[in-house]
Every structure is written in C-alpha cells, then in structure tokens.
Amino acid sequence: MDIRELERILKEHLVARIGVADLAPFKEEGKAIPKDLLDPYTHALSMAIALDNEIIDGITDRPTNDYAHLYWKVNDLLNRAAFAASMWIEKQGYKAKAMPASYFAHEPSLMGNISHKAIARMAGIGWQGKSLLLITPEHGPRVRLVSVLTDMPLAPDAPIENSCGECMECTEACPVGAIRGVSSDPTTNRYENREQALDLQACFERTKENKAVPEYGALVCGVCIKVCPWGQKRKKKT
C-alpha cells in the first residue's frame, strides 16, 4: 500500500518520523485498555514530532514554563496529525482509530489505552532507553508520539537496535532516582516490564509535584530528555 500521499500530509502537520507496527504481538500480550481495543485492527501507524531544542536545553533539575507550554502545544499537534491520518485512511476504505497523545486510561497503573512508545519501537522509529523514553537516531528522546490503529494492509517496519550501550546519563541525572540504570534484553531490545527499568510511582510523583506549580501546570519533568547524549548529539549538528 503506497502511503506517500499520507506522508506528505503528515509533513504539513510537522511530523518528523512515521513508522508502521504489526499489532499481532500487542494482541498476544493483551495489554490494551480495554482488552478488545485492538481486535478490529492489524497495524498501527506511529508518528513522532520533534521538540524544540532551545526549550529542552533550558531545563535544569526542573521543567520550565516554556517546556510546559511546549508539552501542551505538541500534544495538540500530535492529535491533529493523528486525526488527519485517520481521516485519510478512512477515505481509502479502511478502519482507523486515532489514539490520544497523552492520556491515562487507567491512572492507578499509569497506563494509556496503548503504549505509544512500545508501538514506536516496533515501528522502527527508535528504541526504548534506560529511562523508557523512545530514543530516535535523529532527535534522541526529544520527540513526542502518537498512534493510529488501522486495518489498512500496511507493510510493517522492523525494530532497530538499542544503542544506549553503557551510558548512564539519564540514570545519574534523574532528580528522584527513578531510573534504575538497567539495560534492556539484548536479544529483544525490550524490557520484561516497565518496573524493571523505572520506578514509575517515583517518576509520577515528581511530575505531580511539578503540575502543582502554577508556572508549569502539567505532568512534566524533562530532565532525562535534556541530558540524553543522543539528543545532545543532534543539537550540535543543527
């Protein structure tokens, strides 16, 4: 299926990378909310929008007002891009469901309807680092993600190799020590579960503290995004 027209549309929505994931592994794991969410679909389109380097560089051990505004702005851009993609797919005669860019379907477990990062990893956009962030070769973790579920017979992309190596920058910089510094399984480039890599509750509590600050007003932190050498590497090239 030729999706070059869709790629042109998504570029107009500032999408920097797109990829396609086969949903079969996700169906086998049964981690979607609700559990039958993926039943009508066979593939997921993953999309990434790059974040503003200057704003990310301004983060210290706390986010900034600019970063909080960027978070909301990029989420809106992602949702618009996902809507445009789903409309295009439906015009081709297939089903499509745009998933929200940032949403807790079940807050006690800190889970969305699906994991945008897991889908992006399977779609070859990047790998999940020690922080569980999706790290791209082009932008490091300086991206945000969204997904569209579909039954369109798209050719799936393949995951790429985890290139974090022995780097511990995010682990050492985390203000609450939430990142455990554990490498993913080298044979699968993934973690057995989220808690293996990250103390999710500690991370979430930190973002809630930040949200309570009127200057921020969002569940954001951004420290691990800033310090990742892959993002710094890209910054130096621009």
C-alpha positions in Angstrom: 0.0 0.0 0.0 1.5 3.3 -1.1 1.3 5.9 1.6 3.4 8.6 0.1 0.3 10.9 -0.1 -0.2 10.4 3.6 3.5 11.1 4.3 3.1 14.5 2.5 0.0 15.3 4.6 1.8 14.4 7.9 4.8 16.5 7.0 2.4 19.5 6.8 1.5 18.6 10.4 5.2 18.8 11.4 5.5 15.0 11.8 9.3 14.2 11.7 9.1 10.4 11.5 6.4 7.8 10.8 6.6 4.0 11.0 4.2 1.0 10.9 3.9 -1.6 13.6 2.4 -5.0 13.3 -0.2 -5.3 16.1 -0.1 -9.1 16.4 2.5 -9.0 19.3 0.4 -6.5 21.2 -2.7 -8.6 20.8 -0.8 -11.6 22.2 0.3 -9.6 25.3 -3.2 -8.3 25.9 -2.1 -5.0 27.5 -4.5 -2.7 25.6 -7.3 -0.9 27.5 -10.0 -2.0 27.0 -8.7 -5.5 26.3 -10.6 -5.7 23.0 -9.4 -2.4 21.7 -7.1 -3.9 19.1 -9.5 -6.6 17.8 -10.6 -4.7 14.7 -7.1 -3.6 13.7 -4.0 -5.2 12.2 -1.4 -2.4 12.2 -0.6 0.8 14.0 0.8 4.0 12.4 3.3 5.6 14.7 4.2 9.3 14.4 6.8 11.5 16.1 7.0 15.3 16.3 10.4 16.7 17.3 10.6 19.0 20.3 12.3 22.5 20.3 16.0 22.0 21.2 16.3 25.5 22.7 13.4 24.9 25.1 14.7 21.4 26.1 18.2 22.9 26.7 16.6 25.3 29.2 15.5 22.5 31.6 17.6 22.2 34.8 16.6 19.9 37.6 13.0 21.1 37.0 11.0 21.9 33.9 10.4 25.4 32.7 7.2 27.3 31.8 8.3 27.2 28.2 8.6 23.4 28.4 5.2 23.0 30.0 3.7 25.1 27.1 5.6 23.1 24.6 4.2 19.9 26.1 0.6 21.0 25.6 1.3 22.5 22.2 2.9 19.4 20.8 0.2 17.1 22.2 -2.3 19.2 20.3 -0.2 19.0 17.1 0.0 15.2 17.5 -3.7 14.8 18.0 -4.3 16.9 14.9 -1.9 14.8 12.9 -3.5 11.5 14.1 -6.9 12.8 13.2 -5.6 13.8 9.7 -4.1 10.3 9.2 -7.2 8.5 10.4 -9.4 10.6 8.0 -7.0 9.8 5.1 -7.1 6.1 5.9 -10.9 6.0 6.2 -11.1 7.7 2.8 -9.2 4.8 1.4 -11.9 2.5 2.7 -10.3 1.2 5.8 -10.9 1.5 9.6 -8.8 3.9 11.6 -8.8 5.0 15.2 -6.6 7.9 16.4 -5.4 7.4 20.0 -4.9 10.4 22.3 -1.3 11.6 22.5 -1.2 11.8 26.3 -3.9 10.2 28.3 -4.3 7.8 31.3 -6.9 5.2 30.5 -6.2 3.7 33.9 -4.4 6.1 36.3 -3.7 3.6 39.1 -1.4 1.7 36.7 -0.3 4.8 34.9 -1.3 3.3 31.6 -2.8 4.7 28.5 -5.1 2.7 26.1 -1.9 1.6 24.4 1.8 2.4 24.8 2.8 4.9 22.1 6.5 4.2 22.9 6.1 0.4 22.5 4.4 0.9 19.2 7.0 3.4 18.0 9.7 0.9 19.0 8.1 -1.9 17.0 7.6 0.6 14.1 11.4 1.2 13.9 11.3 4.9 14.9 13.6 4.3 17.8 14.5 2.2 20.8 13.4 2.5 24.4 16.3 3.6 26.6 17.0 3.1 30.3 14.5 5.9 31.0 11.9 4.0 28.9 11.8 7.1 26.7 11.7 6.4 22.9 15.1 7.4 21.6 15.5 8.2 17.9 18.7 8.3 16.0 17.8 11.7 14.6 16.4 13.5 17.7 17.3 11.4 20.6 14.4 11.4 23.1 13.4 14.9 22.0 10.2 13.7 20.4 6.6 13.1 21.4 4.5 10.3 19.9 1.0 9.4 18.8 -0.5 6.3 17.2 -3.4 5.4 14.8 -4.8 1.9 14.8 -5.9 0.6 11.4 -6.8 -2.5 9.4 -5.1 -1.0 6.3 -2.7 -3.6 4.9 0.5 -1.6 5.5 4.0 -3.0 5.3 5.3 -3.1 8.9 8.7 -1.7 9.7 11.3 -3.5 11.8 12.6 -2.5 15.3 16.1 -1.0 15.3 19.0 -1.9 17.6 19.2 -0.3 21.1 22.2 2.0 21.1 22.3 3.2 24.7 25.2 0.9 25.5 26.8 1.6 28.9 25.6 5.2 29.0 24.0 6.2 32.4 23.4 9.9 31.8 19.7 9.7 32.4 20.1 7.4 35.4 22.5 9.8 37.1 20.5 12.9 36.3 17.1 11.8 37.5 16.2 14.1 40.4 14.3 11.3 42.2 16.4 8.3 41.3 13.6 6.7 39.4 15.7 5.4 36.5 17.2 2.1 37.6 20.0 2.0 35.0 19.1 -1.4 33.7 19.8 -2.3 30.1 17.0 -3.9 28.0 17.3 -7.6 26.9 19.9 -7.5 24.1 18.1 -10.3 22.2 14.7 -8.4 22.1 15.7 -4.8 22.7 12.9 -4.5 25.3 12.3 -4.8 29.0 10.3 -7.6 30.6 8.1 -5.0 32.2 8.2 -1.2 32.9 9.2 -1.6 36.6 12.3 -3.4 35.5 13.6 -0.1 34.1 11.8 2.6 36.0 10.3 3.3 39.4 7.1 4.5 37.8 5.5 5.8 41.0 8.5 7.9 41.9 8.6 9.4 38.4 4.8 10.1 38.5 5.0 11.7 41.9 7.7 14.1 40.7 5.6 15.1 37.7 2.6 15.6 40.0 4.8 18.0 42.2 5.6 19.9 39.0 2.0 20.1 37.9 1.1 21.6 41.3 3.4 24.6 40.5 1.3 27.2 38.7 4.2 28.1 36.5 4.1 24.6 35.0 0.6 23.2 35.5 1.4 19.9 33.6 2.6 16.4 34.4 6.1 17.2 33.1 9.8 16.9 34.1 12.1 16.6 31.1 15.4 16.1 32.9 16.1 12.8 31.3 15.1 14.2 27.9 17.6 17.0 28.2 20.6 15.0 29.3 20.5 12.1 26.8 23.6 12.3 24.6 21.6 11.2 21.5 19.5 14.5 21.8 22.7 16.5 22.5 24.4 14.9 19.5 21.6 16.1 17.3 21.6 19.5 18.8 25.3 20.0 18.0 24.6 19.2 14.3 22.0 21.9 13.9 
